Amino acid sequence: MNVIIIGAGIMGTTFATLAKELAPELDITILERLNSAGSGNSWAFNNAGTGHEANCELNYTPVDEEVISVEKALKIHAQFNVAKQFWAYLMEQGAIKDPTTFINQTKHCTIVSEPAIEELRLRFKEMSAHHFFEHMRYSEDFDEIKSWIPYTMEERPRHEKMAATVIETGTDVNFGALTEQMAAHAVQDLNVKIDYDTHVKRVHRSPTGRWLVEAESRGAKVQYKADVLFVGAGGGAFPLLKKSQLPFRSRFAGFPVGGRFLQTSISEEQAGHYRAKTYGKAKVGAPPMSVPHLDLRVVDGKHYLLFGPFASFKPVLERGRGFFDYLSSMRLHDIPGLLNVALEHFPLVKYLVSETFKGEKSMFDELDSFAPGLSKKFDWKPVEAGQRVQIIKDRDLQMGTEIIVSKDKTYGTLLGASPGASVSPEVMLRSLEQLMPSIFNNEDVRKKRKEIFPEDDLNTLIGQPDRYREIRDAVNERLGIKQP
């Protein structure tokens, strides 16, 4: 079976690697617009690098009339546990020599002030009762919180009432480095082919039913044929879906959201002093990806602090692509959906527009509000983050990620962004199950799957504490994550 994958980011590379590990007979080619794997949204500074497992993100535990819902948090945490199983397997295969090249243990903290303290207290009560979060701690004591996250507290007035939670086993993940190492493993050990500098322009069906992929590579037109096509191209997936002529294409449109961070490099000693990712509470009307956070990052052995994100509305599909690409991807049937989002989510649109024009002074003011005095402690600079394209489905704005597969199981794509890279192995496993279910009928494939994922059933991880702890402790040991 000939398989073409569009996009050599974390999703496409994970899909290719997992597919070849399970079914080596597959003939897989990845087509990538850029000149290396993981150079788009997967690149280190195009995302926050948080190993999202719902430890600290308030938007994963929504509140409805003082009732905290933890279902989404449990699912994301279980998905991340599946991801760690896959990464631990890659280490066993020698595809990754040193886990610290892509994953580093980092405290995951949440900090709030009035009037959100009661919400955090309820969140802690609900979450710590579950085995996923049994090591979560809560405090309203100034000195204890300061010991967890000193940079947010050192110059804060002691009389200011705050509350915080901490989990010591959180992670910082360099998804760009992970993608690079996976791509090298896929090419060298699994016989996957990657064609870089190849911009796919159009996909359509041939009279024989195969997919024709029309692309441009270094100024020349090229064409590929595929029995199965998977599009994992971030925002670039939307125009290809529109050109596919698949009947469900009219149900989806893209809503682009950009972002910026404040970034500074710090010493190893300063990193050891902080070593945390601290999430706050989003402003009213702000999208979930705009939750303010002060993050320690480890990139190529160097340490950085990032604060943000500062959201923006940029009508482009991906960094490096212009407004015309976005405009040309739209169809008449997309206009009602866009208008509906503008009306139904007017506070969000207003927020994005205002954030787009926010200057450096306002960015530094927000940093000092989150962590008083920190703007003067380091040499910060604004940096552009990656471009996210959220889903408009049936005229309604979605903030998650959705797998879409054609009825004949020859075309699959992934739309949306959150929580994205953190759960990529679990999401790509489900994509494979839906797109190529026949490969899982083989007993050897089922054994290999069990070797890669000792436990990939989310309900088992959620409902069986002992099984979860067994899996968690085994993969954490391989990845260098230690329970204090």
C-alpha positions, -999 to +999 in steps of 0.1 A: +000+000+000+013+034-010+008+061+016+015+098+012+017+121+042+016+158+038+035+176+066+067+166+084+057+182+117+050+164+149+017+149+136+028+137+102+062+124+114+045+105+143+019+091+119+046+078+096+068+064+123+040+046+141+026+033+108+059+018+098+066+004+132+033-015+131+033-023+094+068-023+078+054-033+044+038+001+039+054+024+013+054+058+030+065+092+016+062+125+036+060+157+016+071+188+035+069+225+024+099+235+046+135+223+044+135+202+076+112+182+099+095+200+127+103+235+114+067+248+115+044+249+145+064+220+160+096+241+163+106+249+199+096+286+200+065+283+180+046+268+209+048+269+247+064+234+249+042+224+279+037+186+281-001+191+284-015+167+308-041+190+325-019+196+356-022+234+354-045+245+327-077+259+341-094+258+307-093+220+308-115+221+339-145+244+331-168+256+358-206+256+354-225+270+383-197+263+408-194+227+396-159+217+382-159+194+353-128+172+351-137+149+323-116+168+297-086+169+321-088+132+326-089+124+289-059+147+281-039+134+310-045+098+298-036+108+262-003+122+274+004+090+293+000+072+260+023+097+243+050+090+269+047+053+262+055+059+226+084+082+233+098+056+259+095+030+231+115+052+207+143+054+234+143+016+237+148+014+199+177+038+200+159+064+179+164+088+208+196+085+228+191+110+255+156+120+268+168+154+279+172+164+243+134+167+241+118+162+275+128+177+309+110+175+342+095+209+352+070+217+379+035+225+366+018+252+387-014+272+386-016+306+404-047+328+409-058+357+429-093+368+440-120+361+429-107+328+413-093+313+446-125+294+454-124+280+418-089+267+423-097+253+457-126+234+442-105+223+413-078+209+436-105+190+457-119+173+426-087+166+408-065+154+437-092+128+445-083+111+412-052+089+409-040+110+380-035+140+402-029+124+436+004+142+441-011+176+434-006+201+463-025+233+471-015+263+491-026+298+500+006+304+521+028+331+506+061+315+515+051+281+504+039+294+470+071+314+467+092+282+473+074+266+443+075+296+419+099+323+432+099+345+401+061+351+403+063+359+441+096+376+449+084+411+445+047+405+451+032+423+482+027+398+510-008+411+517-020+401+482-041+370+486-031+342+462-036+305+458-016+280+439-013+243+430+018+223+420+026+190+405+063+181+405+063+156+377+052+180+349+074+183+317+088+207+292+089+192+257+109+204+228+086+191+200+109+203+173+138+183+186+115+153+191+102+156+155+138+158+141+149+127+159+118+108+149+122+118+112+158+107+112+147+073+127+119+070+101+143+076+072+174+057+084+157+027+101+122+024+088+127+033+051+104+063+051+111+088+024+108+125+031+108+151+002+116+185+016+110+219-001+078+203-016+047+225-014+015+206-021-009+227-041-038+204-048-051+169-041-078+152-061-090+117-071-079+101-104-104+081-125-089+049-110-097+061-074-062+068-063-052+102-050-032+125-071-010+150-052+001+180-072+031+198-058+059+222-065+094+213-056+123+238-060+104+255-089+094+224-107+060+208-108+058+172-094+030+147-090+026+118-066+000+090-065-013+075-032-036+047-022-040+064+011-035+101+018-030+117+053-029+154+056-012+166+088-002+200+076-015+223+104-034+252+089-024+240+054-048+211+058-078+234+052-072+245+016-063+209+006-095+196+021-114+222+001-097+211-031-103+174-024-139+175-036-149+153-006-186+158+003-179+168+039-155+196+030-182+223+031-187+216+068-153+230+078-136+263+076-105+277+093-103+305+119-066+316+122-051+328+155-015+340+159+005+348+189+036+364+204+057+357+235+082+377+256+114+356+257+147+358+276+176+335+280+187+326+316+216+308+332+215+272+344+216+285+379+186+308+373+167+279+357+173+257+387+160+285+409+126+285+390+122+253+370+085+256+365+056+264+341+031+286+359-003+291+344-028+317+354-064+324+344-074+337+310-091+370+306-128+371+299-133+366+262-098+353+256-094+320+237-081+289+256-047+291+239-042+326+255-040+315+291-011+336+305+019+315+316+055+319+326+074+290+313+109+276+317+121+262+284+151+240+276+161+242+239+193+227+227+207+226+262+201+263+268+175+277+292+149+304+285+119+320+301+088+327+280+058+347+290+026+350+271+010+343+248-003+375+234-029+364+208-035+381+175-057+377+145-036+371+114-054+359+083-027+334+073-027+297+074+009+291+085+040+313+092+057+320+059+024+320+039+005+351+030-030+364+032-037+354-004-032+317+005-059+321+032-082+340+009-078+315-019-086+286+005-120+301+013-152+291-005-186+308-007-200+282+017-174+293+043-188+328+046-219+320+067-197+302+092-172+331+095-201+356+099-217+334+125-184+332+145-181+370+142-216+374+157-216+346+182-181+351+194-179+389+191-160+393+225-133+368+212-130+387+179-127+420+197-101+405+221-080+392+192-081+425+173-071+445+204-043+420+212-030+423+176-022+460+182-008+456+217+026+473+220+056+462+240+048+485+270+015+467+274+032+433+271+056+442+298+028+456+320+011+422+318+043+404+327+047+426+358+011+420+367+017+382+365+052+383+381+059+417+397+094+431+389+103+404+365+104+426+334+134+445+348+152+413+361+160+400+326+165+412+290+132+403+274+123+406+237+091+399+218+091+369+195+065+356+171+049+322+179+033+297+156+001+302+137-029+281+148-060+276+127-091+266+148-120+247+133-153+262+123-175+232+120-211+235+109-207+273+114-197+268+151-162+276+164-144+246+179-113+248+202-102+212+200-087+188+175-107+166+151-097+135+130-116+134+097-116+103+075-134+098+042-161+072+039-139+049+017-109+053+042-085+067+016-082+103+029-076+113+064-067+147+080-063+164+113-078+198+119-075+221+149-047+227+174-054+220+211-039+202+230-020+192+198+015+180+199+014+168+235-011+140+226+001+134+191+010+096+195-025+088+209-042+110+182-022+094+154-029+059+167-066+067+165-061+082+130-044+049+119-072+029+134-098+049+114-079+052+082-062+018+079-082-005+102-072-036+082-036-036+094-048-042+130-063-075+120-029-091+119-017-108+151+019-097+147+006-061+145-014-065+176+017-078+194+038-049+181+012-025+193+013-039+228+050-036+227+048+001+218+018+009+239+016-014+270-017+003+277-034+026+252-070+022+264-079+056+280-107+041+300-084+016+316-059+043+326-087+065+339-105+038+358-078+014+371-054+032+395-029+004+399-026-002+361-021+035+355+006+038+382+024+008+368+025+023+333+033+058+346+062+048+368+078+026+341+077+053+314+087+081+337+118+061+347+128+057+311+122+094+304+141+106+335+110+119+353+113+114+390+086+115+417+100+136+445 
